[in-house]
């Protein structure tokens, strides 16, 4: 109730509209659609108005464009699409034009079209055309920023001319969501970036010192009597895979279909009827010594594209769908498991999302996973039996999000996981609000969440909340944050929560510039403090504060400093892996410095150095970090980026194992070495090669004398435990190797052929004192997994096919 009253109070104070001067573009209907060829000689362009007089907003606001660098844009429309023609003045010899794969910007000049059909300042669709001809697209709003995992099918063409470059683009209505009013006013904005000096201009002026950029869009008027085609598209695909590992070869051949259907002008249904994730990349595995689970980013396209509504409140972690089984096989005497699974198969998934012209967003997500069994054998009789370790499960999300005042929103989110049989069910509900005042100078953000678990042996209900009050404008900004979660709050059936049981307070102050100085284009300075407690029992756990500095020079060299200080005793209730027990460490300090040279140059370099130490009696723990990443752009088609990272920890202290009731800690040295190569050779904006190689090696070597953790949180250095007293050897040699070679060809709009070769090696043993060479030799003696895959996806637009048949008098 207190959060509801607080929300009503906040809305009452802040619920006033935003008004400002906006440029207006009067669009005209095209009798004949322009040809998308990068030549502005079509009849429609001769009679179209001009959007011009662009203004710089980065690195400095208010600078007008000048002769030789002006931008002039024209727009037209018909019943199928909206069309853009842009003339961008420049010296052709200075235009940067690196060719990159789709959605990668590289070192290229960029022209951006931003469309907001609801004109609500919060839900933008962004289309980027690089001077190289490469396309990128994204959806954007103040809560998620820019989401480049979203993809649309549209056309563009770039042509270099004697005094600049030309852009032509066709954006079909199938790529947009809008209400079908007879007369429409859309939000519209154009941006242009000159890569060589990293300056950005916009058609309607932008004030980056306050508010989100959507507030500064111009308006597109004159759209009348549009009869948009049926928004129905099909993505049939076929894929073949050959995998070989340890002498066993597996082949897989799939046919499948993804569908996008516009239920209305504003709402779209996405469905994958026969999911195929065979080309999802390898995870970047690392050795995890901590008490919390190791997580990886989502790589399956269906679960990354168009999920902005479902990410409200951070209750959705898509890797839960199709992950490890939630149950474990129960073994009788003389039984063993001979076959189980690490992954659960996704049978199908559907998402419906959209937003009305009044700002009401609705999202519904549903996925179903298949039952998984473990095969168990009686070692005496040889008899086999199967046991369910994951039943058929249904994953569901419902989101209702109301936006208002062009800068605020309130959302209700519910996630639900229902499993068959005697398995856990889960339900989580969250209320999220994000409210700014009329002048966009102050913001209040809050979350209230409740989790409910239906367990085999009872039920469990938990709660969590977050409130952030922020000054969100000007050079000097600050915020205050309170976050809380009780011991029963758990969202991990469909979300991600590394830990609960906290009652934390935080504050931060930042300073930034919006006008370049004599030496710097950008400057950011920030400081923060965190005061932490447990929710139950309500005890103090620690305080830390930090300092961040970032700057960019006139020569586009970035550099910065990051520091963090843990003051006094810190009480870690998670490292002991036993409820109610804690481990004390004191006065830890961490410092990092980094520099990045100008990426516009043929050769560029990133360097990061850092480390930490403890100012604690009888402890000599130190860490050193080094990262060097040179990159070479051999030409506008070929880029190589190499990363070398070396991390060394000396005399670190942490959990090793538990023996009877004794919690055993050890003092250990850890070395981590990572080599990574990423390379692109792009023949043209529609097809190219990419290569990724990564070798990660980490060793942990314990000293022979171990500690026991006392009830007071201190380590007993007189412990009698030696290495030989432990059931297992805690020393670790962890080595992984991934190689990924990928060829992609966009042979038609929205249609792709993707061929890849991958291999992977993995080794885990106790030979922690091996050299890198010896460890690599052992790694190469392990069975290698080789994967060859080919996938073809074809885009079929229902309206285009229908019109084609009409022309041939077939229908």
C-alpha positions in Angstrom: 0.0 0.0 0.0 2.8 2.4 0.8 4.2 2.0 -2.7 0.8 2.6 -4.3 0.3 5.9 -2.3 3.8 7.0 -3.2 3.1 6.3 -6.9 -0.2 8.3 -6.8 1.6 11.2 -5.1 4.4 11.1 -7.7 2.0 11.1 -10.6 0.0 13.9 -9.1 3.1 16.1 -8.9 4.7 15.2 -12.2 1.7 14.6 -14.5 2.0 17.7 -16.8 2.7 17.7 -20.5 5.8 18.6 -22.4 5.7 21.3 -25.0 8.5 22.8 -27.2 9.0 24.2 -30.6 9.3 21.5 -33.3 10.1 21.6 -37.0 7.3 20.3 -39.2 7.6 18.4 -42.6 4.6 18.4 -44.9 4.7 15.1 -46.8 3.1 14.4 -50.2 1.8 11.2 -51.6 3.8 9.7 -54.5 1.9 8.8 -57.6 4.9 6.6 -58.7 7.2 5.1 -56.1 10.9 6.2 -56.5 13.4 3.7 -57.6 15.8 2.9 -54.8 19.1 3.4 -56.7 20.9 6.2 -54.9 20.0 8.7 -57.7 17.5 11.5 -56.8 16.1 12.0 -60.3 12.7 10.5 -59.6 9.7 12.7 -60.3 8.5 12.5 -56.7 11.7 14.2 -55.4 11.1 17.2 -57.7 8.0 18.2 -55.9 8.9 17.2 -52.3 9.7 19.7 -49.5 13.2 19.9 -48.0 14.2 19.1 -44.4 17.4 21.0 -43.9 19.3 23.4 -41.6 20.8 20.7 -39.3 22.2 21.6 -35.9 25.1 19.9 -34.1 24.3 18.2 -30.7 27.7 16.4 -30.2 30.3 17.2 -29.1 28.8 20.7 -29.0 25.2 21.9 -29.1 23.9 24.6 -31.3 26.5 24.7 -34.1 24.7 25.1 -37.5 25.8 23.1 -40.5 27.7 25.1 -43.2 28.1 25.1 -47.0 30.0 21.9 -47.9 28.6 19.8 -45.0 24.8 20.5 -45.3 22.2 17.8 -45.2 18.9 18.0 -47.2 16.2 15.3 -46.9 13.0 14.7 -48.8 10.2 12.3 -47.9 7.2 10.8 -49.8 4.7 8.0 -49.2 2.2 5.7 -50.8 0.1 2.7 -49.6 3.1 0.4 -49.4 5.9 2.4 -47.8 7.4 5.7 -46.8 10.4 6.8 -48.9 13.4 9.0 -48.1 16.0 10.7 -50.3 18.9 12.5 -48.7 21.7 14.6 -50.1 24.7 14.8 -47.8 27.3 17.3 -48.7 30.9 16.5 -48.0 34.4 16.1 -49.4 34.4 12.6 -50.9 38.0 12.1 -50.0 37.2 12.6 -46.3 34.1 10.3 -46.1 34.9 7.2 -44.0 33.4 4.1 -45.6 34.4 0.9 -43.8 32.2 -2.0 -45.0 30.9 -4.1 -42.1 28.2 -6.8 -41.6 24.7 -5.7 -40.9 24.2 -3.8 -37.6 27.9 -3.2 -37.1 28.8 0.5 -37.6 32.6 0.4 -38.0 34.4 3.5 -39.1 31.8 4.9 -41.4 29.7 8.1 -41.7 26.1 7.5 -40.8 22.7 8.8 -41.8 19.9 8.0 -39.4 16.1 8.0 -39.9 14.1 8.0 -36.7 10.4 7.4 -36.9 7.8 7.5 -34.1 4.4 6.8 -35.6 2.6 7.4 -32.3 4.5 10.7 -31.7 4.9 9.8 -28.1 8.6 10.7 -27.7 9.3 7.3 -26.2 9.0 4.5 -28.8 11.3 5.1 -31.7 12.1 2.9 -34.7 15.6 3.7 -36.0 17.1 3.0 -39.4 20.8 3.6 -40.0 22.5 3.8 -43.4 26.2 3.9 -43.5 28.2 5.6 -46.2 29.5 2.1 -47.1 26.0 1.0 -47.8 25.7 -1.2 -44.6 22.3 -1.2 -42.9 21.5 -1.2 -39.2 18.2 -0.9 -37.3 16.9 -0.7 -33.8 14.0 0.0 -31.6 14.6 2.5 -28.8 12.9 3.9 -25.7 14.3 5.6 -22.6 14.1 2.4 -20.5 16.0 0.0 -22.8 18.1 2.5 -24.9 18.8 1.2 -28.4 18.0 -2.5 -29.1 20.0 -3.6 -32.2 18.7 -7.2 -31.8 15.5 -6.0 -33.5 15.6 -6.5 -37.3 13.3 -5.3 -40.0 13.2 -5.8 -43.8 13.7 -2.6 -45.7 15.7 -1.2 -48.7 18.4 1.4 -49.0 21.0 2.4 -51.5 24.1 4.7 -51.2 26.0 6.4 -53.9 29.1 8.5 -53.6 29.1 11.7 -55.7 31.5 14.6 -56.4 30.4 16.7 -53.5 29.2 14.1 -51.0 26.9 11.1 -50.9 23.3 10.2 -51.6 21.0 8.0 -49.6 17.7 6.5 -50.8 15.5 4.3 -48.6 12.2 2.5 -48.7 10.7 1.6 -45.3 7.6 -0.6 -45.8 4.8 -0.2 -43.3 5.4 -3.8 -42.2 8.6 -2.5 -40.5 6.5 0.0 -38.5 3.6 0.0 -36.0 1.0 2.7 -36.1 -2.7 3.4 -35.7 -4.7 3.6 -38.9 -6.2 7.1 -38.4 -7.2 9.0 -41.6 -4.9 11.9 -40.7 -1.6 11.1 -38.9 1.1 13.1 -37.2 4.3 11.1 -36.7 7.4 12.0 -34.8 10.3 12.3 -37.2 14.0 13.0 -36.8 17.2 12.8 -38.9 20.7 12.5 -37.6 24.0 12.6 -39.3 27.4 11.6 -38.0 30.8 12.6 -39.4 32.9 9.8 -38.3 36.3 11.5 -38.8 35.7 14.0 -36.0 32.8 12.2 -34.3 30.4 15.1 -34.6 26.6 14.5 -34.8 23.9 16.7 -36.3 20.1 16.5 -36.1 17.3 18.1 -38.2 15.3 19.2 -35.1 17.7 20.6 -32.5 18.5 18.3 -29.5 19.3 19.4 -26.0 21.4 16.5 -24.6 21.6 18.1 -21.1 18.1 17.0 -20.2 15.4 14.6 -21.2 15.5 11.8 -23.8 16.2 12.5 -27.4 12.7 11.5 -28.4 11.4 14.7 -26.9 13.2 16.6 -29.6 11.8 15.0 -32.7 10.2 17.1 -35.4 6.7 16.2 -36.7 5.7 14.6 -40.0 2.3 15.8 -41.2 0.1 15.1 -44.2 -0.1 11.3 -44.1 -3.7 10.7 -45.2 -5.8 7.8 -46.3 -3.1 5.2 -46.0 -4.4 1.7 -46.7 -1.5 -0.4 -45.4 -1.1 -3.9 -46.7 -1.7 -7.0 -44.6 1.4 -7.2 -42.3 2.0 -10.9 -42.7 5.5 -12.4 -43.5 6.9 -15.9 -43.4 10.4 -17.0 -42.8 10.7 -20.6 -43.9 14.1 -22.1 -43.3 16.0 -25.3 -43.6 19.2 -26.2 -41.8 21.6 -29.1 -41.8 24.2 -29.9 -39.1 27.0 -32.4 -38.7 28.7 -32.7 -35.3 31.6 -35.0 -34.5 32.9 -35.5 -31.0 35.0 -38.2 -29.5 34.4 -40.6 -32.5 30.7 -40.1 -32.5 29.0 -38.3 -35.4 25.6 -36.7 -35.2 23.6 -35.3 -38.1 20.5 -33.2 -37.9 18.3 -31.8 -40.7 15.5 -29.4 -40.0 12.7 -27.6 -41.7 11.0 -24.8 -39.8 8.9 -21.7 -40.1 8.9 -18.3 -38.3 5.9 -16.0 -38.7 5.3 -12.3 -38.2 1.6 -11.2 -38.4 0.2 -7.7 -37.8 -3.0 -8.5 -35.9 -3.7 -4.8 -36.1 -1.6 -1.8 -37.2 -0.1 -1.5 -33.8 0.2 -5.1 -32.6 2.4 -7.9 -34.0 2.4 -11.6 -33.4 5.8 -13.4 -33.7 5.9 -17.2 -33.6 8.6 -19.8 -34.1 6.7 -23.0 -34.9 9.7 -25.3 -35.2 12.6 -23.6 -33.4 16.1 -24.1 -34.8 18.9 -22.8 -32.6 21.6 -24.9 -34.2 23.7 -21.9 -35.2 23.7 -20.2 -31.8 27.3 -19.4 -30.8 29.5 -20.9 -28.1 29.3 -19.3 -24.7 32.5 -17.6 -23.4 33.1 -20.1 -20.6 35.2 -18.9 -17.6 36.3 -20.6 -14.3 33.8 -19.5 -11.6 35.1 -19.7 -8.0 32.4 -17.5 -6.6 29.2 -18.5 -4.8 26.8 -17.3 -7.5 25.8 -19.0 -10.7 27.6 -18.2 -13.9 25.4 -16.7 -16.6 25.8 -16.0 -20.3 24.1 -13.7 -22.8 21.3 -14.9 -25.0 22.3 -15.8 -28.6 19.0 -17.2 -29.9 17.6 -14.6 -32.2 13.9 -15.2 -31.3 14.6 -14.5 -27.7 16.6 -11.3 -28.4 14.5 -9.6 -31.0 11.5 -7.4 -30.0 11.6 -8.2 -26.3 11.8 -4.6 -25.0 8.4 -4.8 -23.3 9.2 -8.2 -21.7 12.4 -6.8 -20.2 10.5 -4.3 -18.0 11.5 -4.7 -14.4 14.3 -7.2 -15.2 12.1 -10.2 -14.6 12.9 -12.0 -17.9 16.1 -14.0 -18.4 15.4 -15.9 -21.6 18.3 -18.4 -21.1 16.0 -20.1 -18.5 13.9 -21.4 -21.4 15.5 -24.6 -22.7 18.3 -24.6 -20.0 19.3 -27.3 -17.6 16.6 -29.6 -16.1 15.3 -28.4 -12.8 15.2 -32.0 -11.3 17.7 -34.6 -10.6 17.5 -38.4 -10.9 17.0 -40.3 -7.7 19.2 -43.4 -7.6 18.5 -46.6 -5.7 21.3 -48.9 -4.5 23.5 -50.3 -7.3 22.1 -47.8 -9.9 23.9 -45.4 -12.1 22.9 -42.7 -14.6 24.0 -43.6 -18.1 22.2 -40.8 -20.0 20.8 -37.4 -19.1 20.6 -34.1 -20.7 22.1 -30.6 -20.1 19.5 -28.8 -22.2 15.7 -29.0 -22.6 14.3 -28.8 -26.1 12.0 -25.8 -26.9 8.9 -27.0 -28.7 7.6 -23.6 -29.8 7.4 -19.9 -28.7 5.1 -17.0 -29.4 5.2 -13.4 -28.5 2.5 -10.7 -29.1 3.4 -7.1 -28.5 2.4 -3.6 -29.5 1.3 -0.2 -28.3 -1.9 1.8 -28.9 -1.9 5.4 -30.0 -2.8 6.4 -26.4 0.5 4.9 -25.1 -0.8 1.6 -23.8 1.7 -1.2 -24.4 0.7 -4.9 -24.1 3.0 -7.8 -24.4 2.2 -11.6 -24.1 5.0 -14.2 -24.3 4.6 -17.9 -24.2 7.0 -20.8 -24.7 6.7 -24.6 -24.2 9.5 -27.0 -23.5 9.7 -30.7 -24.0 9.9 -33.4 -21.2 13.4 -34.6 -20.5 14.3 -38.0 -19.0 17.3 -39.5 -17.4 18.2 -43.1 -18.2 19.2 -45.2 -15.2 20.8 -48.7 -15.2 20.9 -51.3 -12.5 24.6 -52.3 -12.3 23.7 -55.8 -11.2 20.8 -56.8 -13.4 21.5 -54.4 -16.2 17.8 -53.4 -16.2 17.1 -49.9 -17.6 14.5 -47.4 -16.4 13.7 -43.8 -17.1 13.0 -40.9 -14.7 11.6 -37.5 -15.6 14.0 -34.8 -14.6 12.1 -32.0 -16.4 8.4 -32.2 -17.2 6.7 -30.4 -20.0 6.8 -26.7 -18.9 5.0 -23.6 -19.9 6.7 -20.2 -19.7 4.5 -17.2 -19.8 4.9 -13.4 -19.5 2.2 -10.7 -19.5 3.2 -7.0 -19.5 0.9 -4.0 -19.4 2.7 -0.7 -19.8 1.1 2.8 -19.8 3.1 5.7 -21.1 2.1 9.3 -20.5 3.4 12.9 -20.8 6.0 11.7 -23.3 8.5 11.0 -20.6 6.9 8.7 -18.0 5.4 5.2 -17.7 3.9 2.8 -15.3 4.1 -1.0 -15.9 2.6 -4.2 -14.5 4.5 -7.4 -15.2 3.7 -11.0 -14.5 5.8 -14.1 -15.2 4.7 -17.6 -14.7 6.3 -21.0 -15.0 4.0 -24.1 -14.8 5.5 -27.6 -14.8 3.7 -30.9 -15.0 3.9 -33.5 -12.2 5.5 -33.0 -8.8 7.8 -30.2 -9.9 8.0 -26.6 -8.8 5.8 -23.9 -10.2 6.6 -20.2 -10.0 4.8 -16.9 -10.3 6.3 -13.4 -10.1 4.5 -10.0 -10.2 6.1 -6.6 -10.5 5.0 -3.0 -10.6 7.4 -0.6 -12.2 7.1 3.2 -12.5 9.4 5.7 -14.2 8.2 9.3 -13.8 9.8 12.6 -14.9 8.6 16.1 -14.3 7.5 18.6 -17.0 10.9 20.2 -17.4 12.7 16.8 -17.5 14.9 17.9 -14.7 14.0 15.2 -12.0 13.1 11.6 -12.2 11.6 9.0 -9.9 12.1 5.3 -10.7 10.7 2.5 -8.6 9.9 -1.3 -8.5 7.8 -3.4 -6.3 7.9 -7.2 -6.8 6.5 -10.3 -5.3 7.5 -13.9 -6.0 5.4 -17.0 -5.2 6.7 -20.5 -5.5 4.5 -23.6 -5.4 6.9 -26.2 -4.1 6.5 -29.9 -3.6 6.7 -29.5 0.2 4.9 -26.1 0.6 4.7 -22.6 -0.7 7.1 -19.6 -0.4 6.4 -15.9 -0.9 9.0 -13.2 -1.2 9.2 -9.4 -1.7 11.6 -6.9 -3.3 11.5 -3.2 -3.9 13.7 -0.4 -5.4 13.3 3.4 -5.3 15.6 5.8 -7.1 15.2 9.6 -7.0 17.4 11.5 -9.4 18.3 14.9 -10.6 18.5 14.2 -14.4 19.6 17.4 -16.0 22.5 19.8 -16.2 26.2 19.3 -15.7 25.9 18.3 -12.0 23.6 15.4 -11.3 22.9 13.2 -8.3 20.6 10.3 -7.2 19.6 8.4 -4.1 18.7 4.7 -4.2 17.2 2.2 -1.8 16.9 -1.5 -2.7 15.5 -4.4 -0.7 14.8 -8.1 -1.1 13.9 -10.5 1.6 15.2 -14.1 2.1 12.4 -15.7 0.1 12.4 -13.5 -2.9 13.2 -15.8 -5.9 12.6 -15.0 -9.6 15.1 -17.6 -11.0 12.6 -19.8 -12.8 12.2 -17.2 -15.6 14.4 -14.4 -14.3 17.9 -13.8 -13.0 18.6 -12.9 -9.4 22.2 -13.7 -8.2 21.3 -13.1 -4.6 18.5 -12.0 -2.3 18.4 -10.9 1.4 19.7 -7.3 1.1 18.7 -3.9 2.4 21.0 -1.4 0.7 21.3 2.4 0.4 23.3 4.2 -2.3 24.0 7.7 -3.5 26.0 9.1 -6.4 27.1 12.5 -7.8 28.2 13.1 -11.4 29.6 16.0 -13.4 29.8 16.2 -17.2 30.4 18.8 -19.9 28.2 19.5 -22.9 30.5 22.0 -24.5 34.1 21.1 -25.5 37.0 22.7 -23.7 40.3 23.7 -25.2 41.6 20.2 -24.9 38.6 17.9 -24.4 35.5 17.0 -26.3 33.9 15.0 -23.5 34.4 14.9 -19.7 32.6 12.8 -17.1 33.4 12.6 -13.3 31.4 10.6 -10.9 31.5 9.4 -7.3 29.3 7.0 -5.4 28.8 5.3 -2.0 27.0 2.1 -1.1 25.9 1.2 2.4 24.8 -2.5 2.7 22.8 -4.5 5.2 21.0 -7.9 5.3 17.2 -7.9 5.3 17.2 -10.7 7.8 18.8 -10.5 10.2 19.1 -6.8 9.9 22.8 -6.6 10.3 25.5 -4.4 8.6 27.5 -6.1 5.8 29.7 -3.4 4.4 30.4 0.0 2.9 32.2 0.9 -0.3 32.6 4.0 -2.3 34.2 4.8 -5.7 35.4 7.3 -8.2 35.1 7.2 -12.0 36.7 9.6 -14.6 36.3 9.6 -18.4 37.5 12.0 -21.0 37.9 12.3 -24.8 40.5 14.5 -26.3 40.1 16.6 -29.5 42.1 13.9 -31.3 39.4 11.3 -30.3 41.6 9.5 -27.7 39.5 8.2 -24.8 41.0 7.5 -21.3 39.7 7.0 -17.8 40.2 5.9 -14.2 38.0 3.7 -12.1 38.5 3.1 -8.4 36.6 1.4 -5.6 37.3 1.3 -1.8 35.8 -1.1 0.7 36.1 0.7 4.0 36.6 -1.2 7.3 35.2 -4.7 7.9 33.1 -6.3 5.2 30.8 -9.2 6.1 30.4 -11.7 3.3 27.4 -14.0 4.0 27.7 -15.9 0.7 31.3 -17.0 0.3 31.0 -19.6 3.1 28.2 -21.4 1.2 26.4 -22.0 4.5 23.3 -20.1 5.7 24.0 -17.8 8.6 27.8 -18.0 8.4 29.9 -15.1 7.2 33.5 -14.3 6.2 35.2 -11.0 7.2 37.7 -9.1 5.0 38.9 -5.6 5.5 40.0 -2.4 3.6 40.1 -3.6 0.0 41.0 -1.1 -2.7 40.8 -1.5 -6.4 42.2 0.8 -9.1 42.0 0.7 -12.9 43.3 2.9 -15.7 42.5 2.6 -19.4 43.2 4.4 -22.7 41.8 3.9 -26.2 43.4 5.4 -29.2 41.5 6.9 -32.2 39.6 4.1 -33.9 39.5 6.1 -37.1 43.2 5.3 -37.7 44.4 2.2 -39.5 45.9 1.0 -36.3 44.3 1.5 -32.9 45.1 0.2 -29.5 43.2 -0.4 -26.2 45.2 -0.8 -23.0 43.7 -1.5 -19.5 45.8 -1.9 -16.4 44.6 -2.4 -12.8 44.8 -4.2 -9.6 43.7 -4.5 -6.0 45.1 -5.1 -2.6 44.0 -5.4 1.0 45.1 -3.3 3.9 44.4 -6.0 6.5 46.5 -7.4 9.3 48.2 -10.8 8.5 47.0 -10.7 4.9 49.1 -10.2 1.7 46.6 -10.5 -1.1 47.2 -8.6 -4.4 45.8 -8.7 -7.9 47.3 -7.4 -11.1 45.3 -7.0 -14.4 46.5 -6.2 -17.9 44.6 -6.1 -21.2 46.1 -5.1 -24.5 43.9 -5.1 -27.6 45.4 -3.9 -30.9 43.2 -3.6 -34.0 44.2 -3.2 -37.6 41.9 -2.0 -40.4 43.9 -3.3 -43.4 41.4 -1.7 -45.8 37.7 -0.8 -45.8 36.8 -4.5 -46.1 39.2 -6.2 -43.7 39.5 -5.7 -39.9 41.4 -7.7 -37.4 41.0 -7.2 -33.6 43.2 -9.1 -31.1 42.8 -9.1 -27.3 45.4 -10.4 -24.8 44.3 -10.4 -21.2 46.4 -11.5 -18.2 45.2 -11.5 -14.6 47.2 -12.7 -11.6 46.0 -13.0 -8.0 48.5 -13.7 -5.2 47.5 -15.1 -1.8 43.8 -14.8 -2.4 41.6 -16.3 0.2 38.3 -18.1 -0.5 36.1 -21.1 0.1 37.7 -24.4 -0.8 35.3 -27.1 0.6 33.4 -28.3 3.6 34.5 -31.2 5.8 31.9 -32.5 8.3 30.8 -29.2 10.0 34.1 -27.4 9.2 34.0 -24.7 6.5 37.5 -24.8 4.8 39.1 -21.8 3.3 42.3 -21.8 1.4 45.0 -19.3 0.4 45.6 -19.6 -3.3 47.3 -18.1 -6.4 45.3 -17.8 -9.5 46.5 -17.1 -13.0 44.2 -16.3 -16.0 45.3 -15.9 -19.6 42.9 -15.1 -22.5 43.7 -14.8 -26.2 41.0 -13.7 -28.5 40.9 -12.8 -32.2 37.9 -11.3 -34.1 38.2 -10.7 -37.8 35.8 -9.6 -40.5 36.2 -9.6 -44.3 33.1 -8.1 -45.8 32.9 -8.4 -49.6 30.0 -5.9 -49.7 27.2 -4.9 -47.3 25.3 -8.1 -48.1 27.9 -10.9 -47.7 31.0 -11.5 -45.8 33.2 -13.7 -43.6 33.7 -13.5 -39.9 36.1 -15.4 -37.6 36.2 -15.6 -33.9 38.9 -17.5 -31.9 39.2 -17.6 -28.1 41.5 -19.5 -25.8 40.8 -19.1 -22.1 43.2 -20.6 -19.5 42.9 -20.3 -15.7 44.7 -22.1 -12.9 44.2 -22.1 -9.1 47.0 -23.4 -6.8 46.3 -23.7 -3.1 48.9 -23.5 -0.4 49.2 -26.8 1.6 47.9 -25.2 4.9 44.2 -24.5 5.0 42.0 -22.4 7.3 38.7 -23.2 9.1 36.1 -20.4 9.3 35.2 -19.5 12.8 31.8 -18.4 14.0 33.1 -14.9 14.3 33.9 -14.7 10.6 37.6 -15.0 11.0 39.9 -17.6 9.6 41.7 -20.0 12.0 45.3 -20.1 10.8 46.1 -23.0 13.2 43.9 -25.4 11.3 45.2 -28.9 11.1 43.8 -29.4 7.6 46.4 -30.2 4.9 45.9 -30.9 1.2 45.8 -34.6 1.9 43.0 -34.2 4.4 40.5 -33.1 1.8 38.3 -35.5 -0.1 39.1 -33.9 -3.4 42.1 -31.9 -4.7 41.0 -28.2 -5.0 43.7 -27.2 -7.4 42.4 -26.4 -10.9 43.7 -26.3 -14.4 40.8 -25.0 -16.6 41.4 -24.6 -20.4 38.9 -23.9 -23.2 39.3 -23.3 -26.9 36.6 -22.0 -29.3 37.0 -21.4 -33.1 34.1 -20.0 -35.2 34.2 -19.3 -38.9 31.0 -17.9 -40.4 30.0 -16.9 -43.9 26.7 -14.9 -44.3 25.1 -13.9 -47.6 21.9 -11.8 -47.8 20.8 -12.9 -51.2 17.5 -11.1 -51.1 15.8 -8.7 -48.6 15.4 -10.5 -45.3 16.8 -13.7 -46.8 20.0 -15.2 -45.7 22.3 -18.2 -46.3 24.6 -18.9 -43.4 27.4 -21.4 -43.4 29.7 -22.0 -40.4 32.4 -24.2 -39.1 33.0 -24.5 -35.4 35.3 -26.5 -33.1 35.6 -26.6 -29.4 38.0 -28.1 -26.9 37.7 -28.3 -23.1 39.9 -29.6 -20.3 39.5 -29.5 -16.5 42.1 -31.2 -14.2 44.2 -30.6 -11.1 47.5 -29.9 -12.8 47.6 -26.3 -11.7 51.4 -25.9 -11.8 51.5 -26.8 -15.5 52.9 -24.1 -17.8 50.7 -22.6 -20.5 52.4 -24.7 -23.1 52.0 -27.9 -21.2 48.3 -27.1 -20.5 47.8 -26.4 -24.1 49.3 -29.7 -25.1 47.0 -31.5 -22.7 44.0 -29.6 -24.1 44.9 -30.7 -27.7 44.9 -34.3 -26.5 41.2 -34.0 -25.5 38.4 -35.0 -27.9 37.6 -32.1 -30.2 34.1 -31.2 -31.1 33.7 -30.2 -34.8 30.5 -28.7 -36.1 29.6 -27.9 -39.7 26.2 -26.2 -40.3 24.3 -24.7 -43.2 21.1 -22.7 -42.9 18.9 -21.0 -45.5 16.2 -18.6 -44.5 13.9 -17.0 -47.1 11.7 -13.9 -46.5 8.2 -14.0 -48.0 6.0 -11.0 -47.7 2.3 -11.9 -48.2 1.4 -8.6 -49.7 4.1 -8.7 -52.3 3.2 -12.2 -53.3 -0.5 -11.3 -53.5 0.3 -8.2 -55.7 2.4 -10.4 -58.0 -0.4 -12.9 -58.5 -2.8 -10.0 -59.1 -0.6 -8.6 -61.9 -0.5 -12.1 -63.5 -4.3 -12.3 -63.1 -3.9 -15.5 -61.1 -6.2 -14.2 -58.4 
